[in-house]
Amino acid sequence: MTTYHPYQYVALRCVPRVEREEFVNVGVVVYCPGADFLGVRSAVDGDRIRALHADVDLRAVEAALAAVEKVCSGEAHRGFGIGERATAYGSRAQKDDASTRFGFLKAPKSTVLQPGPVHGGVTADPARTLEHLLEALVL
């Protein structure tokens, strides 16, 4: 019997000129807590991005996508410790788990690499779903 798990995903958008709000999808992040899965896949089409802005720094876009990969794998902060975070009600210890990392990645940003809206579904194979979403939304 196949087990299905709910998942959420965001498309990652390259927005070369933030003030114009034009974008090209360059990646997808999938979070499936029931399968303990947080993954990202990306592909940069330089010609499509340069059609929006000829002077875009593609190396910076690729570096930002590499940083997303490090966040997904839990390597982005290695060596810095977790620490505490101030809240409206005092302070609390920060967590480092897939849910927290996905929350960070899906948060709105005004940068060249931005997450789109959160969408969801159900899947029996989150890795295959990630590949399918990359093909459907990016490639």
Secondary structure in CASP SS format (residue, H / E / C, confidence):
PFRMAT SS
TARGET T0000
AUTHOR 0000-0000-0000
METHOD secondary structure of the structure
MODEL  1
M C 1.00
T C 1.00
T C 1.00
Y C 1.00
H E 1.00
P E 1.00
Y E 1.00
Q E 1.00
Y E 1.00
V E 1.00
A E 1.00
L E 1.00
R E 1.00
C E 1.00
V C 1.00
P C 1.00
R C 1.00
V H 1.00
E H 1.00
R H 1.00
E C 1.00
E C 1.00
F C 1.00
V E 1.00
N E 1.00
V E 1.00
G E 1.00
V E 1.00
V E 1.00
V E 1.00
Y E 1.00
C E 1.00
P H 1.00
G H 1.00
A H 1.00
D C 1.00
F E 1.00
L E 1.00
G E 1.00
V E 1.00
R E 1.00
S E 1.00
A C 1.00
V C 1.00
D C 1.00
G H 1.00
D H 1.00
R H 1.00
I H 1.00
R H 1.00
A H 1.00
L H 1.00
H C 1.00
A C 1.00
D C 1.00
V C 1.00
D C 1.00
L H 1.00
R H 1.00
A H 1.00
V H 1.00
E H 1.00
A H 1.00
A H 1.00
L H 1.00
A H 1.00
A H 1.00
V H 1.00
E H 1.00
K H 1.00
V H 1.00
C H 1.00
S H 1.00
G C 1.00
E C 1.00
A C 1.00
H C 1.00
R C 1.00
G C 1.00
F C 1.00
G C 1.00
I C 1.00
G C 1.00
E E 1.00
R E 1.00
A E 1.00
T E 1.00
A C 1.00
Y C 1.00
G E 1.00
S E 1.00
R E 1.00
A E 1.00
Q C 1.00
K C 1.00
D C 1.00
D C 1.00
A H 1.00
S H 1.00
T H 1.00
R H 1.00
F H 1.00
G H 1.00
F H 1.00
L H 1.00
K H 1.00
A C 1.00
P C 1.00
K C 1.00
S C 1.00
T C 1.00
V C 1.00
L E 1.00
Q E 1.00
P E 1.00
G C 1.00
P C 1.00
V C 1.00
H E 1.00
G E 1.00
G E 1.00
V E 1.00
T E 1.00
A C 1.00
D C 1.00
P H 1.00
A H 1.00
R H 1.00
T H 1.00
L H 1.00
E H 1.00
H H 1.00
L H 1.00
L H 1.00
E H 1.00
A H 1.00
L H 1.00
V C 1.00
L C 1.00
END
